[in-house]
Amino acid sequence: MKNPKVEFCGYSVPHPSENHINIRIQMYDNLSALQALITALNDLDTLCETIEGAYDASLRSDGIERWDEKS
């Protein structure tokens, strides 16, 4: 909903045991809802990477012991 070209967006989960969700995106001026979804997912990915980087930097700078699954 941060995209000013999106009029409405929402999702529903038909049933908790089903492995899918329904997404509805309604755009102004008949623009591409698929492109809006792709852009939003890319923005979310970038945000997650930024948060992960800040979190890892905080762990390194604070000298906190960290468990590594690979060891």
C-alpha positions as CSV (number, residue, x, y, z in Angstrom):
1,M,0.0,0.0,0.0
2,K,3.0,2.3,0.0
3,N,2.8,2.5,-3.8
4,P,0.5,5.5,-4.6
5,K,-0.7,3.7,-7.8
6,V,-2.3,0.9,-5.7
7,E,-5.9,1.5,-4.9
8,F,-6.4,-1.7,-2.8
9,C,-4.5,-4.7,-1.8
10,G,-5.3,-7.6,0.5
11,Y,-4.9,-11.3,1.1
12,S,-6.8,-14.2,2.5
13,V,-5.9,-17.7,3.6
14,P,-8.6,-20.1,2.5
15,H,-7.7,-22.7,5.1
16,P,-4.7,-23.1,7.5
17,S,-4.0,-26.6,6.2
18,E,-3.8,-25.4,2.5
19,N,-0.4,-24.3,1.3
20,H,-1.5,-21.1,-0.6
21,I,-3.0,-17.7,-0.1
22,N,-5.2,-15.4,-2.3
23,I,-3.9,-12.0,-3.1
24,R,-5.9,-9.2,-4.6
25,I,-4.3,-6.0,-5.9
26,Q,-6.4,-3.3,-7.5
27,M,-4.6,-0.5,-9.3
28,Y,-5.6,3.0,-10.4
29,D,-5.7,3.6,-14.2
30,N,-5.6,-0.1,-15.1
31,L,-1.9,-0.4,-14.4
32,S,-0.3,-3.8,-13.9
33,A,-1.0,-5.4,-10.6
34,L,1.6,-8.0,-11.3
35,Q,4.3,-5.4,-11.7
36,A,3.2,-3.7,-8.5
37,L,3.5,-7.1,-6.7
38,I,6.9,-7.8,-8.2
39,T,8.2,-4.3,-7.1
40,A,6.8,-4.8,-3.6
41,L,8.4,-8.2,-3.2
42,N,11.8,-6.8,-4.4
43,D,11.4,-3.9,-1.9
44,L,10.6,-6.4,0.8
45,D,13.7,-8.4,-0.1
46,T,15.9,-5.3,0.1
47,L,14.4,-4.4,3.4
48,C,15.1,-7.9,4.9
49,E,18.7,-7.8,3.6
50,T,19.2,-4.4,5.2
51,I,17.8,-5.6,8.5
52,E,19.9,-8.7,8.4
53,G,23.0,-6.7,7.7
54,A,22.4,-4.3,10.6
55,Y,21.6,-7.3,12.9
56,D,24.8,-9.1,12.0
57,A,26.8,-5.9,12.4
58,S,25.3,-5.4,15.9
59,L,26.1,-8.9,16.9
60,R,29.7,-8.6,15.8
61,S,30.2,-5.2,17.5
62,D,28.7,-6.2,20.8
63,G,30.9,-9.3,21.2
64,I,27.9,-11.6,21.6
65,E,28.5,-15.3,21.4
66,R,26.8,-16.7,18.3
67,W,25.9,-20.3,17.5
68,D,26.7,-21.3,13.9
69,E,24.7,-24.3,12.6
70,K,27.6,-25.2,10.2
71,S,29.9,-26.0,13.1
